[in-house]
Amino acid sequence: MKKVLLLLVIGNVIATPPAIAQSRPKISVAPPQVVFKPLAPVVWKTEPEIQPEEVALSQELGALVRQQQYTAALELMASSEIELSAAFELLRAQLESTLGNNARAIRAYESAIARAPNFTRAHAGLGTLLLIEGRTEKAHDHLARAVQLGASDAQTFAQLGYLNVKRGNAWGAVRAYEQALMLEPGNTSWKRALLIALTSSGNYASARALVESLLSADPNSTSLWQQRADLLLRMDQPEAALASLEAGLRLGDTNADNRRAAAQLAIQLGNARRGSEIASANVLAGSADMAYVAQLTEWMLRNGDEQYAENVLNAMRQKLQNYSPSQRSRYHFIKGRLAEGRGQQQQALADFRRAVEQDGSNGSALLSYAEKALELSQATRAQILFQRLSVLPNFRQQAMVGQAKAMIAQQDYAGALQQLQLTLDEFPDAYELNSAIQSLTAIVNTSKRIGEP
């Protein structure tokens, strides 16, 4: 009776995996297909004004540009003995970018700006090329300067919107995309980009109106259903978000994040059957992370949805040969949790043993194996397992307490007392052990007085 009471005092140290947190699951939204192109077509405009000595060269260049003889035009400029003005450097930049020579084009744009710092078209063209080259900070500086100088084309505003999203300036992105749409109201790419900016800025009402409008025009767009799901989840409407995710899945959305999010939402909303169907499909499709599946099944087990958890395990068993040893260990651990929930203690013990055999560093499996062995009166085995567990830092405290429990089961009260005192020395915040230490101290002292072993 003494050892039973002591075990109750120490408490149950089984460490089950955490259930899925009630946080918003991750939904991946495909970015809009926004394509930025260099200034085109090449237009020979004398802005700023050319010098008198450049007039003849300008006429020759104009003829070559109109005939789209861009290489010849570049050769003509290169052979010129006069120092080219900003206007000619702009033309050189346009020609080089049209021919795919972005590095040369960037140098030409910079040369034009050096000659004419307020050259609007040069700032806009340079900003575009820098954006294409991935040099976003400098691109933003030149595009913003172009707008300050009076640039009013849709692409410049859209590029600023794109860069503001990259920089985390959602409201700046909203304003820029709205300007672009004022100039090109029918541009769907700008609208989809504006939708992301509105969502990021927290302007959910406007984002909701826009996404519904876009979906009415293109109901088969998986990316729009993704955006709608993400928006509705942010608006704390999980049922509607799940419906949007499901619509995307039916249309062929294969994104692993979204399939996982759909399974999680279904289970969170109490539909374990649908959650297990999606999770099982994810497993069979190879798009399910083992740790995440373990969380899903653990949640179903805690909610009493054992049959649906087993359905996911059955899907996992079909892919078992593709798993690494550590993944197979997680699988057997989940099986053990299922057997344990059904009261199949020997089966649970066997599954936990297999989990440990596959991966001896699986602390949750090792702890459950040790606890199950102790529960089934296999104290010596349990003590050995707890000793193995004690080398894993995240489980050391539980392992040390487990060793004490194994000692109590073997009526080694003095050893258990020493073990708990060592545990409290190493983990001084484990105040709950004080009552067990006091009880063990009383038992040990009483045993000494009456001469018990």
Disulfide bonds with the S-S distance in Angstrom:
none
